[in-house]
């Protein structure tokens, strides 16, 4: 008799669990069906950091991006990409993962602070870093986006010349606020290197100047108009 009761209890438990899971699945499907949904863009495969997103990637046969319907409550609608325009021309500053809604904070414009410097270089240009203490580089007043001239002193001829004009500063490395403020009360900056955008030929010439000559960087007036990088006619 006890064995019969035991078997009955086991069957009852099994039936109870089966009923519970069945009811839960029905409830889940009903919830998803009735919930508000949103269509988002997701990568088909993982996309690495510092990848530029182009228009071709959105073509159906490209197999890079696709659209996916998700429950609106499961994502932050303000932060996920729902249209191509939110991603087009942007650069990934974090990896994007296959099937995962894309957080728009993981992409930036090409000029974004977290985008790799190599992606910002114009075609045919390279980045060259000066060893630049305050003596050679305007006493700590140079910032990213500024332009400088390179002033070189020729000891043999006893004269100075402008070797290069309007070199754009791309990076200010190891910048720290100086403890000694200027006379006007403005805090100065100390840095060990300044990175400029130049051609490969110019980089070789600058390396020679840096190692063989006395030079100074002259800070130029900043304006919104583009200024071409030029080499004076009398530069050697």
N, C-alpha and C positions, 0 to 999 in steps of 0.2 A: 504493500500500500504506500509506504514511504517513497519507494522508487517511482510510483505513478505520480505522486505529488511533486517530486523533484523534477520529473520530466515536464510536467505541466507548468511549473514555475519557469523552467528554462525556455519553453516555447513562448510563454507570456512575455518574458524579457526580450526575446528576439523580435517578437511581433511589435513590442513597444518601441524598440530602437528603430525598426524598419519604418514604422508609422511616423516617428519623429523626424527622421532624415527625409522622408518623402514630403512631409508637410513643410520642412525647412526649404527644400528645393523649390517647391511650388511658391512659397512666400518670396524667395529670392528672385525667381523669374518674374513674379508679379510686380515686385518692387522695381526691378530694372525696366520692365515694360512701361510702368506708369511714371518713372522718374524723368525729370528733365535731362536731356542729353545735349552734347555739344560736339561738333565735328572739329577735330584738331589735326595738325600735320605731325607726322612721326617719321623718323628715318627707317628705311627698309633694312639697312645694316648699320653697324656702328660707324660714326664719323669722327675722325681724330681732331684734336685741338689744332687751331690755326689753319683750318680749312676755309677757303673762300666759297661762299654759296653763290652759284651762278644760275642764270635763267634756265640753262639746259638741264639742270638737275631736277627741274619740276616736270619735265616731259614724262609722259606715262611709260614710254619704253626705256627711260633712263634707269629706272629701278633704284633711285636714290631716296626719294620721298614719296609718301602716300598719305591718304587721309583715313582717319579712324574715328568712329563714333564712341564717345565715352560718356559716363554719367557726369553731369555738370558738377555735382557735389564732390566728386573725386578729384577735381582739379581747380586751380585758381584761374578763373577765366581771364583775369587781367594780365596774367603772366605767361599764358601758353599761346603758342603761335596757331592762329586759325586761318591765316591768309598768307599767300606767297610773298606779298609786299613787306610783311614783317621780317622776312628773312633774306630777301633778295639783296645781294651786294654786301651782306654782312660777313663777318669772320667769326668762327667758333673760338671762344676763349676757354671753353671746357669741352671735353668729349661729349658727343650726343650718342645716345644708346638706342639700338634697334627697338622699334615698337613703343618707345617712351615719348609721351607728349613733350614738346620742346619748350623749355622755359626761355623766354626771350632775353632774360638776363645772362644767358649763356652765349649770346652772340653780341658783337659790337661792330660799329662802323670801322672802316679801315684805319681811321685815325685814333681809335680808342686806346686808352692807356695800357690795356692788357694784351693788345695785339702785338705779335712778334715784329721786331724792328725790320727784319728782312722783307716782310710783306709791304712795308711802307716805302721802301727804296724805289725810286723811279727806275725804269728800264735803262741799263747801261751805267747805273750808279752803284757805288759801294759806300759803306760806312767806315770812317777812319776816326780813331780816338787820339786826341792830343793828351799828352801829359801836361796838365794845366793847373799850376798853383796860382795864387792871387796876383803874384808879380807879373805873370804873363797874360792874365785873362781878366782884366778890368775889375780886380779887387772884389770878386764875389758877386757881381751884379748880373752875370749872364744867366739866362733861363732858356728852357726848351722853346723853340719857335723863334728865337732871336737870330740875327745874322751878324757875322763878324768879318772884318778884313784881317789879313795876316800881314803884319808889318815886320820886315826883316832888315837887320843891320849887317852891312858888309864891312867887316873890319879892315880888309885890304884896301878898299876904295874909300873908306871913311864916310860912307853915306848910307842912308836908309832907303828902302823901296817898298812899295806895296806889292807883295807877291800874288795875293789872291784877294778878290773882293766878294762880299756877299755870300760867304759860305753859311748854309743853314745849320743851326744847332739842332740836332735830333734828340740827343740825350745829355743830361747832366748827371754824371756818375758820382756815387758816394757823397751826395750833397748833404750837408749838415748845417744847422743854424749855428752861426758863430756867437761866442759869448761876448765878443767885443762889437758893440753896435757902432754904426757910423756916427759922425758928428751931428747928423740930422736926426739921430735916434732910430734910423732904419736898421734892422738886423741884417748883417751880411751873411753870405753863404760861403762855405769852404767846400772845395771839390778837388778830386784828384785827376779826373779826366773829363774832357768834353768831346762828344762825338759829332762829327759833321758829315754831310752827304756830299760826295765828290765822285769824279771819275777815277778809274784805276790809275791812269797816268798822273792825275793830281795827287792821289794818295802816295805814290812813289816820290813825287817832288816834296810833298809835305813831310814825309819821313826823313828825307835828306835835310830839309830845313831844321826839323826838330833836333837832329843829331849833330849838325855841323854849324848851325848859325844861332845867333841870338834873335829871338822873335817876340813879338807881342801881338795879342789879339785886340782889335779895335771894335767896340760894340757899335752897331749901326742903329739909326732910327727905325723903329718898327711901324709899318703901316699895313693896310689891307691889300694894297696893290702888289702883284707878284713882281719880284725883282730877280732878273736873271743872274746866275753865277757866272762871272767873267774873270778873265785873266788879263791884266793890263798889258798893253803892247810892249812896254819896256821891261816886263818881267822876264827873268832868265830861266 
